[in-house]
């Protein structure tokens, strides 16, 4: 009897080459998400201190910051966000939960600066087993289908809402 194929990538072997966070030629490269406004640098300084304190056997460690960007945050209020609430409720049968993530994605800050009056609605396909940005990152096909449906609903809701 044949078994059903899994709908996520968790059963796949680990990637053969270096992952996003490690470069064998340059050692370990931990990633640190951008902190909220007013806290830039606090987390980087704390990470540096932890790494330096944990360095064993008198080894030399050099900690450098690179590719930093300011965090981005705002209140998700207004007609576009109300449209998202309706669209996601229609697709999932439950109220949307606004959790406020994605503000450390560098290009989001650039969009927010370039288009300051445009609402930025970020959404992603994540569940507890997604393992985002790590080895064996996966996508639950059923959840993905619901998110596609919600985004189609969102486009319709925005067209209706903005048409006035």
Beta strands, then each sheet from edge to edge (+ up, - down):
strand 1: 22-23
strand 2: 27-28
sheet 1: 1+ 2-
end
